[in-house]
Amino acid sequence: MENLVRKEQRLTDKFIFFYILAVVLLWIKTYIAQLTQFDLGVEGTLQEFLLLLNPLGTAMLFLGIAFFFKGRRRYIGLIIIDLIMSILLYANVAFYREFRNFITLPTILQGSQNVGVIGNSIGAIIKPYDILFFVDVLLLIILLAFKIVKIDVRAFSRRKALAIISLALGFSSLNLALAEADRPQLLTRGFDRNYIVKYLGMYNYTIYDAVQSTKASAQRVLADSNDIIEVINFTRSNYAEPNPKYFGVAKGMNIIYVHLESIQEFLIGYELHGEEVTPFLNSLVHDENMLYFDNFFHQTALGKTADAEFLLENSLYGLSQGAAFTTKGRNTYHAAPAILKDLGYTSAVFHANSGSFWNRNEIYKAFGYDHFFDSSYFYMDPEQKADYGLNDKPFFEQSSVLLETLEQPFYAKFITVTHHYPYDMKNKEELTLAPHTTGDRSVDNYFQTARYADEALKQFFDYLKESGLYDNSLIIMYGDHYGISQNHDRAMAKVLDKEITRFDSAAALQRVPLFIRIPGVEGGIQHQYGGQIDILPTLLHLLGIDSKEYVHFGTDLLSPDHDELIPFRNGDFVSPTITSVDGKFYDSTTGEPLDPSMKEEAERYRTIVRQKLELSDRVVNGDLLRFYTPSSFTPVDPSDFDYKPDPDYDPEEFFKKAETEETEEIENEQ
């Protein structure tokens, strides 16, 4: 027995023991850090399990690299790798304490600037217990220094090393598969960084961010000033002259955008259980000063809401993969807020969700927004929280108070969230309409939250009227994207009492409402085809600003020369005569396959669509607008903007004080 013991070293003297100990310590440390130091919004058993699982595979994989070193270097290599991963983890914790965000590759590359910013509050960032982030590394060093673990210099089988790496990759693959099951298209859609960390872990997020940043940088580096010339020639040749009837009719007015989350056009006028689902929106269709567009289409792709905003602000198409909001946040843009700044407009976004979601707190700076009122400005009553922020009624109530802090004229955008998939409000007592009866829960609930969103909108309009803003503001309301996907066509057939064809699902049901209210201007229902790409040039012409100098891929909806060919991000399109779905052509009026005699025209449309998308992609991927500045435009410096609230700001106290002052004012008037 003694000979056996002498022959075989103790388990603790083998490198495999040292490796397993390091993996377990790093795994536990990372899990606890992710659980306690970041606000990741973990919900449900699966997400809790993934948060526990995701550090394991990466810890095994990266520490496993040490197996390929020899002798003492194997131990030193493992400790160095462990130290690097610990530094990365702690750096993100410290960064998160200050910025409520995670470190990105561009952040690291701009390190000198960021160190200066963090230095102002270094005392608040560093905590006494932060030494615990490195205690496992210290423990490993102590075990070697005091020879509690003896260094094993014997060669380690490469086959065993590869087996350990394979096991690590297996854990990581399981992690990714479960993450994709819970959050489909997690990586391709480029969600908020919180999602990547929550599902895949801190270290995998770092790899993902590095890959995305490198790809974006490579495309940008290859571009030069000559690339913008073809784009400018194309957009100017497709420019639509403004309609003299509408040009400048809203000059000097406030601009109010309302983002109608997941509202589709079929809701307008729809009745359920003998009641109008959206009675207030229905009434606006016939408002004497309202232009309502009933052939208006969303053009979003995987970015959904973020794509809608991108189209709206820039008249550029979103990307075919991921979202420009998350991957092109540092580009140069000629966005609406920046264009209007030279005319004295104050700009702001109101959205009661985390500022980092869809990278808004970064890309809004590139757009030139003066203010971004994210969730940190709102009193987030737990009873009124929605999955992506605050329910619409309290959101509009609080936003109205914040709106009054802006100087006029203003450009303000309000992003609502209650009517968001899966359309399930926590407080059922606030629902005033019974669900549909299709048997599809998402579809049935869709109508209930649509009613709630409609009621909240009426409440906001009442405020605008009482405050006097209604009569001196241009109001634009737009549906951001479809609310019910093609996966629910069977239920939608019951909703619309008709068979849902491929044409209906992929084209007709992509209509979303567009309302434009201009005080003093005769309204009416507009039947021309249009898309989100067209909103910016339309707005500029209403304000009396000629859009010809700008790189816009849309055209003025009210112009006689408006282009009614509406591309979708996947290359399909709609027009008053021809619609393309999955590469097949249909008659837009009947939904039937297109007459062969019109195929040549259809192919011409398809070529134009591809050209538009390709040129827009060149602008976005190559950051081409940095090479071109319109004569009337002042370039944006993103460093001029800081959206963080004052350190002493308390949302609950702020809104209670505002409510008290309003009550006193009413009493004094009485």
C-alpha positions as CSV (number, residue, x, y, z in Angstrom):
1,M,0.0,0.0,0.0
2,E,2.8,2.4,0.9
3,N,4.5,1.6,-2.4
4,L,1.3,2.5,-4.1
5,V,1.1,5.8,-2.3
6,R,4.7,6.6,-3.1
7,K,4.2,5.6,-6.7
8,E,1.2,7.8,-7.2
9,Q,1.3,11.4,-5.9
10,R,-1.5,12.6,-3.7
11,L,-4.5,13.9,-5.5
12,T,-3.8,17.4,-4.2
13,D,-0.3,17.3,-5.8
14,K,-1.7,16.7,-9.3
15,F,-2.3,19.6,-11.7
16,I,-5.9,18.3,-12.4
17,F,-6.8,19.1,-8.8
18,F,-5.3,22.6,-9.0
19,Y,-7.3,23.1,-12.2
20,I,-10.6,21.9,-10.8
21,L,-10.2,24.1,-7.7
22,A,-9.5,27.1,-9.9
23,V,-12.5,26.4,-12.1
24,V,-14.8,26.0,-9.1
25,L,-13.6,29.2,-7.4
26,L,-13.9,31.3,-10.6
27,W,-17.3,29.8,-11.4
28,I,-18.7,30.5,-7.9
29,K,-17.2,34.0,-7.8
30,T,-18.5,35.0,-11.2
31,Y,-22.0,33.6,-10.5
32,I,-22.2,35.6,-7.2
33,A,-20.9,38.7,-8.9
34,Q,-23.4,38.4,-11.8
35,L,-26.2,37.8,-9.3
36,T,-25.4,40.6,-6.8
37,Q,-23.5,43.3,-8.7
38,F,-25.5,43.6,-11.9
39,D,-29.2,44.3,-12.3
40,L,-29.9,41.7,-15.1
41,G,-33.6,41.3,-14.6
42,V,-33.4,37.5,-14.1
43,E,-36.9,36.0,-14.1
44,G,-38.0,32.4,-13.9
45,T,-36.3,29.1,-13.1
46,L,-34.6,28.8,-16.5
47,Q,-32.9,32.2,-16.4
48,E,-31.8,31.5,-12.9
49,F,-30.3,28.2,-14.0
50,L,-28.6,29.9,-17.0
51,L,-27.1,32.5,-14.7
52,L,-25.6,29.7,-12.6
53,L,-24.5,27.7,-15.7
54,N,-23.0,30.3,-18.0
55,P,-19.7,30.9,-16.0
56,L,-18.9,27.2,-15.9
57,G,-18.2,26.5,-19.5
58,T,-16.0,29.6,-20.0
59,A,-14.1,29.1,-16.8
60,M,-13.3,25.5,-17.9
61,L,-12.4,26.6,-21.4
62,F,-10.1,29.5,-20.7
63,L,-8.4,27.9,-17.6
64,G,-8.0,24.7,-19.6
65,I,-5.6,26.5,-21.9
66,A,-3.0,26.0,-19.2
67,F,-3.0,22.3,-19.9
68,F,-1.0,23.0,-23.1
69,F,1.8,24.6,-21.1
70,K,4.6,22.5,-19.7
71,G,6.0,22.0,-16.1
72,R,5.9,25.1,-13.8
73,R,4.5,27.3,-16.6
74,R,1.3,25.3,-16.5
75,Y,0.6,26.6,-13.0
76,I,1.8,30.1,-13.7
77,G,-0.3,30.2,-16.9
78,L,-3.4,29.1,-15.1
79,I,-3.0,31.8,-12.4
80,I,-2.3,34.5,-15.0
81,I,-5.5,33.5,-17.0
82,D,-7.5,33.4,-13.7
83,L,-6.1,36.9,-12.8
84,I,-7.0,38.3,-16.3
85,M,-10.6,37.0,-16.0
86,S,-10.9,38.3,-12.5
87,I,-9.7,41.8,-13.6
88,L,-12.2,41.7,-16.5
89,L,-15.0,40.8,-14.1
90,Y,-14.1,43.4,-11.5
91,A,-13.6,46.1,-14.2
92,N,-17.1,45.5,-15.4
93,V,-18.5,45.6,-11.9
94,A,-16.7,48.9,-11.2
95,F,-17.8,50.3,-14.6
96,Y,-21.4,49.2,-14.0
97,R,-21.5,51.0,-10.6
98,E,-20.8,54.3,-12.4
99,F,-22.5,53.8,-15.8
100,R,-25.0,51.0,-15.3
101,N,-23.5,49.4,-18.3
102,F,-20.8,47.0,-19.4
103,I,-17.4,47.6,-20.9
104,T,-17.2,47.4,-24.6
105,L,-14.2,47.2,-26.9
106,P,-14.6,50.9,-28.0
107,T,-14.7,51.7,-24.3
108,I,-11.4,50.0,-23.7
109,L,-9.9,51.7,-26.7
110,Q,-11.0,55.1,-25.4
111,G,-9.6,54.2,-22.0
112,S,-7.9,57.5,-21.3
113,Q,-11.2,59.4,-21.6
114,N,-13.1,56.9,-19.5
115,V,-10.5,56.9,-16.7
116,G,-11.0,60.6,-16.4
117,V,-14.7,60.3,-16.1
118,I,-14.5,57.5,-13.5
119,G,-11.8,59.3,-11.6
120,N,-14.3,62.0,-10.5
121,S,-16.2,59.4,-8.5
122,I,-13.6,56.8,-7.7
123,G,-14.3,56.9,-4.0
124,A,-17.9,55.8,-4.6
125,I,-16.9,53.1,-7.1
126,I,-14.4,51.2,-5.0
127,K,-15.9,49.1,-2.1
128,P,-14.1,47.6,0.9
129,Y,-15.2,44.1,-0.1
130,D,-13.8,44.4,-3.6
131,I,-10.8,42.4,-2.5
132,L,-13.1,39.3,-2.6
133,F,-12.9,39.5,-6.4
134,F,-9.3,38.4,-6.2
135,V,-9.3,36.2,-3.2
136,D,-9.4,33.0,-5.2
137,V,-6.3,34.1,-7.1
138,L,-4.6,34.8,-3.8
139,L,-5.6,31.4,-2.5
140,L,-4.1,29.6,-5.5
141,I,-0.8,31.5,-5.1
142,I,-0.8,30.7,-1.3
143,L,-1.3,27.0,-2.0
144,L,1.7,27.0,-4.3
145,A,3.9,29.3,-2.2
146,F,3.5,27.2,1.0
147,K,3.7,24.0,-1.0
148,I,0.3,22.9,0.2
149,V,-0.1,21.9,-3.5
150,K,3.2,20.7,-4.9
151,I,4.0,21.5,-8.5
152,D,3.6,18.5,-10.8
153,V,6.1,18.8,-13.7
154,R,5.1,15.6,-15.4
155,A,3.7,15.9,-18.9
156,F,-0.1,16.0,-19.2
157,S,-1.7,13.9,-21.9
158,R,-2.8,16.1,-24.9
159,R,-5.7,13.7,-25.4
160,K,-6.9,14.4,-21.8
161,A,-6.5,18.1,-22.3
162,L,-8.6,18.0,-25.5
163,A,-11.2,16.0,-23.6
164,I,-11.5,18.7,-21.0
165,I,-11.7,21.4,-23.6
166,S,-14.4,19.4,-25.4
167,L,-16.4,19.1,-22.1
168,A,-16.1,22.9,-21.6
169,L,-17.4,23.5,-25.1
170,G,-20.2,21.1,-24.4
171,F,-21.3,23.1,-21.3
172,S,-21.1,26.3,-23.4
173,S,-23.2,24.8,-26.2
174,L,-25.8,23.6,-23.8
175,N,-25.9,27.1,-22.3
176,L,-26.3,28.7,-25.8
177,A,-29.1,26.2,-26.8
178,L,-31.1,26.9,-23.6
179,A,-30.5,30.7,-24.0
180,E,-31.8,30.6,-27.6
181,A,-34.8,28.6,-26.5
182,D,-35.8,31.2,-24.0
183,R,-34.7,34.2,-26.1
184,P,-34.7,33.4,-29.8
185,Q,-32.2,35.2,-32.0
186,L,-30.4,36.4,-28.9
187,L,-27.1,37.0,-30.8
188,T,-28.4,38.0,-34.3
189,R,-30.8,40.6,-32.9
190,G,-28.1,42.3,-30.8
191,F,-30.3,42.8,-27.7
192,D,-29.4,45.0,-24.8
193,R,-26.0,44.0,-23.3
194,N,-27.9,43.0,-20.1
195,Y,-29.5,40.1,-22.1
196,I,-26.2,38.8,-23.4
197,V,-24.6,38.8,-19.9
198,K,-27.8,37.3,-18.3
199,Y,-28.0,34.5,-20.8
200,L,-24.3,33.8,-21.8
201,G,-22.3,35.3,-19.0
202,M,-19.8,38.1,-18.5
203,Y,-16.9,36.4,-20.4
204,N,-18.9,35.3,-23.4
205,Y,-20.4,38.8,-23.6
206,T,-16.8,40.1,-23.9
207,I,-16.1,37.8,-26.8
208,Y,-19.4,38.7,-28.5
209,D,-18.7,42.4,-28.1
210,A,-15.2,42.0,-29.4
211,V,-16.4,40.2,-32.5
212,Q,-19.2,42.7,-33.2
213,S,-16.9,45.7,-32.7
214,T,-14.1,44.2,-34.9
215,K,-16.6,43.5,-37.7
216,A,-18.0,47.0,-37.6
217,S,-14.5,48.6,-37.4
218,A,-13.3,46.6,-40.4
219,Q,-16.2,47.8,-42.6
220,R,-15.7,51.3,-41.5
221,V,-11.9,51.2,-42.1
222,L,-12.3,50.1,-45.7
223,A,-14.6,53.1,-46.6
224,D,-13.4,56.4,-48.0
225,S,-14.8,59.7,-49.1
226,N,-15.4,58.5,-52.7
227,D,-18.0,56.0,-51.5
228,I,-20.5,58.6,-50.5
229,I,-20.6,60.2,-54.0
230,E,-22.8,57.4,-55.6
231,V,-25.1,57.5,-52.6
232,I,-25.6,61.3,-52.9
233,N,-26.2,61.1,-56.6
234,F,-28.8,58.4,-56.0
235,T,-30.8,60.1,-53.3
236,R,-30.8,63.4,-55.1
237,S,-32.1,61.8,-58.3
238,N,-34.9,60.2,-56.3
239,Y,-35.7,63.4,-54.4
240,A,-39.4,64.4,-54.3
241,E,-40.2,68.2,-54.4
242,P,-42.4,69.3,-51.5
243,N,-46.0,69.9,-52.0
244,P,-46.6,73.8,-51.9
245,K,-49.9,73.1,-50.1
246,Y,-48.1,71.6,-47.1
247,F,-44.5,73.1,-47.2
248,G,-43.8,75.1,-44.1
249,V,-47.4,74.8,-42.6
250,A,-45.9,73.5,-39.2
251,K,-43.0,76.0,-39.1
252,G,-41.9,76.8,-35.6
253,M,-44.4,74.3,-34.0
254,N,-43.4,71.9,-31.2
255,I,-43.0,68.3,-32.6
256,I,-44.5,65.4,-30.6
257,Y,-43.8,61.8,-31.7
258,V,-45.8,59.0,-30.1
259,H,-44.5,55.5,-30.6
260,L,-47.5,53.2,-30.8
261,E,-45.9,49.9,-29.7
262,S,-47.1,46.9,-31.7
263,I,-50.2,48.7,-33.0
264,Q,-51.2,47.3,-36.4
265,E,-53.5,49.0,-38.9
266,F,-56.2,46.4,-38.7
267,L,-57.0,47.6,-35.2
268,I,-58.3,50.9,-36.4
269,G,-62.1,50.5,-36.5
270,Y,-62.0,46.9,-35.3
271,E,-64.8,45.9,-32.9
272,L,-64.7,43.1,-30.4
273,H,-67.7,42.0,-28.2
274,G,-69.7,44.8,-29.7
275,E,-67.1,47.4,-28.7
276,E,-64.4,49.4,-30.5
277,V,-61.0,48.2,-29.4
278,T,-59.4,51.6,-29.9
279,P,-62.2,54.2,-29.7
280,F,-59.8,57.1,-29.2
281,L,-57.6,56.3,-32.2
282,N,-60.7,55.7,-34.3
283,S,-61.9,59.2,-33.4
284,L,-58.6,60.7,-34.5
285,V,-59.0,59.3,-38.0
286,H,-61.7,61.8,-38.5
287,D,-60.2,64.7,-36.7
288,E,-60.5,67.9,-38.8
289,N,-56.7,68.5,-38.6
290,M,-55.5,64.9,-38.9
291,L,-53.9,63.3,-41.9
292,Y,-54.4,59.5,-41.5
293,F,-52.4,57.1,-43.8
294,D,-54.1,53.7,-44.3
295,N,-51.5,52.3,-46.6
296,F,-48.5,52.8,-44.4
297,F,-46.0,50.0,-43.7
298,H,-43.4,49.2,-41.1
299,Q,-40.0,48.4,-42.5
300,T,-38.3,46.9,-39.5
301,A,-36.2,43.7,-39.4
302,L,-34.6,42.0,-36.4
303,G,-34.2,45.3,-34.6
304,K,-38.0,45.8,-34.4
305,T,-38.5,48.9,-32.2
306,A,-34.9,50.1,-32.6
307,D,-35.2,49.7,-36.4
308,A,-38.3,51.8,-36.4
309,E,-36.6,54.6,-34.5
310,F,-33.6,54.4,-36.8
311,L,-35.7,54.7,-39.9
312,L,-37.7,57.5,-38.3
313,E,-34.8,59.7,-37.3
314,N,-32.5,59.2,-40.3
315,S,-34.5,58.0,-43.3
316,L,-31.9,55.2,-43.5
317,Y,-32.8,51.5,-43.5
318,G,-31.9,49.3,-40.5
319,L,-29.5,46.4,-41.0
320,S,-30.4,42.9,-42.3
321,Q,-28.7,41.3,-39.2
322,G,-28.7,42.8,-35.8
323,A,-29.6,46.4,-35.1
324,A,-27.8,49.6,-36.1
325,F,-28.7,50.9,-32.7
326,T,-26.4,48.4,-31.0
327,T,-23.6,48.0,-33.6
328,K,-23.4,51.5,-35.2
329,G,-23.9,53.7,-32.1
330,R,-20.7,55.6,-32.8
331,N,-21.5,56.5,-36.4
332,T,-22.0,60.0,-37.7
333,Y,-25.6,60.8,-38.4
334,H,-27.7,63.6,-39.8
335,A,-30.7,62.8,-37.6
336,A,-33.7,64.9,-37.0
337,P,-32.8,66.2,-33.5
338,A,-29.4,67.5,-34.9
339,I,-31.1,69.1,-38.0
340,L,-33.6,70.9,-35.8
341,K,-31.1,72.1,-33.2
342,D,-29.9,74.8,-35.6
343,L,-33.5,76.1,-35.6
344,G,-33.6,76.4,-31.8
345,Y,-35.3,73.1,-31.0
346,T,-34.7,71.3,-27.7
347,S,-34.9,67.5,-28.2
348,A,-35.8,64.7,-25.8
349,V,-36.8,61.1,-25.7
350,F,-39.2,59.7,-22.9
351,H,-38.9,56.0,-22.3
352,A,-39.3,54.4,-18.9
353,N,-36.9,51.5,-19.6
354,S,-33.2,51.1,-18.9
355,G,-31.1,53.5,-20.9
356,S,-28.8,50.8,-22.1
357,F,-31.6,48.8,-23.8
358,W,-30.9,48.8,-27.5
359,N,-27.9,51.0,-26.7
360,R,-30.1,54.1,-26.6
361,N,-28.0,56.0,-24.1
362,E,-25.2,55.9,-26.7
363,I,-26.8,56.3,-30.1
364,Y,-29.1,59.1,-29.0
365,K,-26.0,61.1,-28.4
366,A,-24.9,60.5,-32.0
367,F,-28.4,61.6,-33.1
368,G,-28.0,64.8,-31.2
369,Y,-30.7,64.4,-28.6
370,D,-30.3,66.9,-25.8
371,H,-32.2,64.8,-23.2
372,F,-33.0,61.1,-22.7
373,F,-35.4,60.5,-19.8
374,D,-35.0,56.8,-19.2
375,S,-36.2,54.7,-16.2
376,S,-33.8,56.5,-13.9
377,Y,-36.0,59.6,-14.2
378,F,-39.3,57.8,-13.5
379,Y,-40.9,56.6,-10.3
380,M,-41.0,52.9,-11.1
381,D,-43.9,51.8,-8.9
382,P,-43.7,48.0,-8.7
383,E,-47.5,47.8,-9.2
384,Q,-47.2,49.7,-12.5
385,K,-44.1,48.2,-14.0
386,A,-44.3,46.5,-17.4
387,D,-41.9,44.0,-18.9
388,Y,-40.1,46.8,-20.7
389,G,-40.6,49.8,-18.5
390,L,-43.7,51.5,-17.0
391,N,-47.3,51.0,-18.0
392,D,-48.5,53.7,-20.4
393,K,-50.9,55.6,-18.1
394,P,-48.3,56.4,-15.4
395,F,-45.7,56.8,-18.1
396,F,-47.7,59.6,-19.8
397,E,-48.5,61.2,-16.4
398,Q,-44.9,61.4,-15.4
399,S,-43.7,62.3,-18.9
400,S,-46.0,65.2,-19.0
401,V,-44.3,66.6,-15.9
402,L,-40.9,66.1,-17.4
403,L,-42.0,67.6,-20.7
404,E,-42.7,70.9,-18.9
405,T,-39.0,71.2,-18.1
406,L,-38.1,71.6,-21.8
407,E,-37.8,74.9,-23.6
408,Q,-40.1,75.4,-26.6
409,P,-40.0,74.7,-29.4
410,F,-39.2,71.1,-28.6
411,Y,-38.8,67.8,-30.5
412,A,-40.1,65.1,-28.2
413,K,-40.6,61.4,-28.7
414,F,-42.6,59.2,-26.3
415,I,-42.0,55.4,-26.5
416,T,-44.8,53.3,-24.9
417,V,-44.4,49.7,-23.8
418,T,-47.6,48.2,-22.3
419,H,-48.9,46.9,-25.6
420,H,-45.8,44.7,-26.1
421,Y,-45.7,41.0,-26.6
422,P,-46.8,38.9,-24.7
423,Y,-49.6,41.4,-24.0
424,D,-50.1,40.4,-20.4
425,M,-50.8,43.1,-17.9
426,K,-50.0,42.3,-14.2
427,N,-52.9,44.3,-12.9
428,K,-56.0,42.8,-14.5
429,E,-58.3,45.3,-12.9
430,E,-57.0,48.0,-15.3
431,L,-58.2,46.0,-18.3
432,T,-61.6,47.3,-19.6
433,L,-62.1,44.9,-22.5
434,A,-62.6,41.1,-22.4
435,P,-60.0,39.1,-24.4
436,H,-60.7,37.7,-27.9
437,T,-61.8,34.1,-28.2
438,T,-59.4,32.6,-30.8
439,G,-57.8,30.3,-28.2
440,D,-54.4,31.8,-28.9
441,R,-53.4,33.5,-25.7
442,S,-51.2,36.1,-27.3
443,V,-53.7,37.1,-29.9
444,D,-56.6,37.1,-27.4
445,N,-54.7,39.4,-25.0
446,Y,-53.5,41.7,-27.7
447,F,-56.8,43.4,-27.9
448,Q,-56.9,44.0,-24.1
449,T,-53.6,45.8,-24.0
450,A,-54.4,47.7,-27.2
451,R,-57.5,49.1,-25.4
452,Y,-55.4,50.1,-22.4
453,A,-52.8,51.8,-24.7
454,D,-55.7,53.7,-26.4
455,E,-57.0,54.9,-23.1
456,A,-53.6,56.1,-22.0
457,L,-53.2,57.9,-25.3
458,K,-56.5,59.8,-24.7
459,Q,-55.3,60.7,-21.3
460,F,-52.1,62.2,-22.8
461,F,-54.1,64.1,-25.4
462,D,-56.3,65.6,-22.6
463,Y,-53.2,66.9,-21.0
464,L,-51.9,68.4,-24.3
465,K,-55.2,70.2,-24.6
466,E,-55.3,71.4,-21.0
467,S,-51.7,72.7,-21.2
468,G,-52.2,74.5,-24.4
469,L,-49.7,72.4,-26.3
470,Y,-52.3,70.8,-28.5
471,D,-52.8,74.0,-30.6
472,N,-49.1,74.7,-31.3
473,S,-47.7,71.2,-31.8
474,L,-47.3,68.9,-34.8
475,I,-48.2,65.5,-33.5
476,I,-47.0,62.3,-35.3
477,M,-48.1,58.9,-34.1
478,Y,-46.7,55.7,-35.8
479,G,-47.0,52.0,-35.4
480,D,-43.5,50.6,-34.9
481,H,-43.9,47.1,-36.1
482,Y,-46.3,44.2,-36.3
483,G,-47.7,42.9,-33.0
484,I,-48.9,39.5,-34.2
485,S,-46.4,37.4,-36.2
486,Q,-47.1,34.9,-38.9
487,N,-46.9,32.1,-36.3
488,H,-50.4,33.2,-35.3
489,D,-52.1,33.2,-38.8
490,R,-54.6,30.5,-37.7
491,A,-55.9,32.8,-34.9
492,M,-55.7,35.9,-37.1
493,A,-58.1,34.1,-39.6
494,K,-60.6,34.0,-36.8
495,V,-59.9,37.7,-35.9
496,L,-60.4,38.9,-39.5
497,D,-63.0,36.2,-40.4
498,K,-61.0,35.3,-43.6
499,E,-58.3,33.0,-44.7
500,I,-54.9,34.5,-44.1
501,T,-52.9,33.9,-47.3
502,R,-49.1,34.3,-47.7
503,F,-49.8,37.6,-49.3
504,D,-51.9,38.8,-46.4
505,S,-49.5,37.6,-43.7
506,A,-46.3,38.9,-45.3
507,A,-47.6,42.1,-46.9
508,A,-51.1,43.3,-46.1
509,L,-50.7,42.6,-42.3
510,Q,-47.5,44.6,-42.2
511,R,-49.6,47.8,-42.4
512,V,-49.3,50.0,-39.3
513,P,-51.1,53.3,-38.6
514,L,-49.6,56.7,-39.2
515,F,-51.3,59.8,-37.9
516,I,-50.0,63.4,-38.6
517,R,-52.0,66.2,-36.9
518,I,-51.2,69.8,-38.0
519,P,-53.2,72.5,-36.2
520,G,-55.0,74.7,-38.7
521,V,-54.5,72.3,-41.7
522,E,-57.3,70.4,-43.2
523,G,-57.0,66.7,-42.5
524,G,-58.3,63.6,-44.3
525,I,-57.5,60.0,-45.0
526,Q,-54.5,59.5,-47.3
527,H,-54.3,56.4,-49.4
528,Q,-50.8,56.7,-50.9
529,Y,-48.4,53.9,-50.1
530,G,-45.6,54.9,-47.7
531,G,-43.2,53.5,-45.1
532,Q,-41.2,54.6,-42.0
533,I,-38.4,55.6,-44.3
534,D,-40.5,58.4,-45.5
535,I,-41.3,60.1,-42.2
536,L,-38.2,62.3,-41.9
537,P,-38.4,64.0,-45.3
538,T,-42.1,64.5,-44.7
539,L,-41.5,66.2,-41.4
540,L,-38.8,68.5,-42.7
541,H,-41.0,69.7,-45.5
542,L,-43.9,70.4,-43.1
543,L,-41.4,72.5,-41.1
544,G,-40.3,74.4,-44.2
545,I,-36.9,72.7,-44.4
546,D,-35.9,71.4,-47.9
547,S,-34.5,67.9,-47.5
548,K,-32.7,67.8,-50.8
549,E,-29.2,68.2,-49.3
550,Y,-29.6,65.3,-47.0
551,V,-29.0,61.6,-47.6
552,H,-32.5,60.3,-47.3
553,F,-33.8,57.0,-48.9
554,G,-37.4,58.0,-48.3
555,T,-39.5,60.7,-49.9
556,D,-42.1,63.2,-48.7
557,L,-45.4,61.4,-48.3
558,L,-47.3,64.5,-49.3
559,S,-45.3,65.3,-52.4
560,P,-46.8,64.6,-55.9
561,D,-43.5,63.0,-56.7
562,H,-43.5,60.6,-53.7
563,D,-42.1,57.2,-54.4
564,E,-44.7,54.6,-53.5
565,L,-42.4,51.6,-53.9
566,I,-41.8,50.5,-50.3
567,P,-38.9,48.1,-49.7
568,F,-38.8,45.6,-46.8
569,R,-35.5,44.7,-45.2
570,N,-35.5,41.2,-46.6
571,G,-35.7,42.5,-50.2
572,D,-39.5,42.1,-50.6
573,F,-41.6,45.1,-51.4
574,V,-45.1,46.6,-51.7
575,S,-46.5,49.2,-54.1
576,P,-50.0,50.1,-55.2
577,T,-49.7,47.7,-58.1
578,I,-47.1,45.0,-57.4
579,T,-46.2,43.2,-54.2
580,S,-43.2,40.9,-53.7
581,V,-43.4,38.1,-51.1
582,D,-40.6,35.6,-50.8
583,G,-39.5,36.5,-54.3
584,K,-42.9,35.8,-55.8
585,F,-45.0,38.6,-57.3
586,Y,-48.6,39.4,-56.5
587,D,-51.2,41.9,-57.7
588,S,-51.5,44.4,-54.8
589,T,-55.2,45.0,-55.3
590,T,-56.3,41.4,-55.5
591,G,-53.6,39.4,-53.7
592,E,-53.5,37.0,-56.6
593,P,-50.3,35.9,-58.5
594,L,-49.2,38.7,-60.8
595,D,-50.1,38.6,-64.5
596,P,-47.0,37.5,-66.5
597,S,-47.3,40.6,-68.6
598,M,-46.2,42.7,-65.6
599,K,-43.2,40.6,-64.7
600,E,-40.8,42.9,-66.4
601,E,-42.0,45.8,-64.3
602,A,-41.9,43.7,-61.2
603,E,-38.2,42.8,-61.9
604,R,-37.5,46.5,-62.4
605,Y,-39.0,47.2,-59.0
606,R,-36.9,44.5,-57.4
607,T,-33.7,45.9,-58.9
608,I,-34.5,49.3,-57.4
609,V,-35.3,47.9,-54.0
610,R,-32.0,46.0,-53.9
611,Q,-30.2,49.2,-54.9
612,K,-31.8,51.2,-52.2
613,L,-31.0,48.6,-49.5
614,E,-27.4,48.1,-50.7
615,L,-26.7,51.8,-50.8
616,S,-28.2,52.4,-47.4
617,D,-26.1,49.6,-46.0
618,R,-23.0,51.2,-47.4
619,V,-23.8,54.4,-45.6
620,V,-24.4,52.7,-42.3
621,N,-21.7,50.0,-42.4
622,G,-19.1,52.3,-43.8
623,D,-20.1,55.3,-41.6
624,L,-20.1,57.3,-44.8
625,L,-21.9,60.4,-43.5
626,R,-18.6,61.3,-41.7
627,F,-17.4,62.3,-45.2
628,Y,-20.3,64.6,-46.0
629,T,-21.8,67.6,-44.2
630,P,-24.8,69.4,-45.7
631,S,-24.2,73.2,-45.9
632,S,-27.0,73.9,-43.4
633,F,-26.0,71.2,-40.9
634,T,-23.9,71.5,-37.8
635,P,-22.1,68.2,-37.0
636,V,-22.9,66.5,-33.7
637,D,-20.3,65.9,-30.9
638,P,-21.7,63.0,-28.8
639,S,-19.4,64.0,-25.9
640,D,-21.6,67.1,-25.4
641,F,-24.4,65.0,-24.0
642,D,-24.8,63.4,-20.6
643,Y,-28.2,61.7,-19.8
644,K,-27.6,60.8,-16.2
645,P,-29.9,62.5,-13.7
646,D,-28.5,64.7,-11.0
647,P,-27.1,62.6,-8.1
648,D,-29.6,64.1,-5.7
649,Y,-32.5,63.5,-8.0
650,D,-35.2,61.3,-6.4
651,P,-38.0,60.4,-8.9
652,E,-40.6,59.6,-6.2
653,E,-40.0,62.9,-4.4
654,F,-39.9,64.8,-7.7
655,F,-43.3,63.6,-8.9
656,K,-44.9,63.9,-5.4
657,K,-43.8,67.5,-5.3
658,A,-45.1,68.1,-8.8
659,E,-48.5,66.6,-7.8
660,T,-48.7,68.7,-4.7
661,E,-47.9,71.9,-6.6
662,E,-50.6,71.0,-9.2
663,T,-53.2,70.4,-6.5
664,E,-52.4,73.8,-4.8
665,E,-52.6,75.5,-8.2
666,I,-56.1,74.1,-8.8
667,E,-57.2,75.0,-5.3
668,N,-56.0,78.6,-5.8
669,E,-57.8,78.9,-9.1
670,Q,-61.0,77.7,-7.5
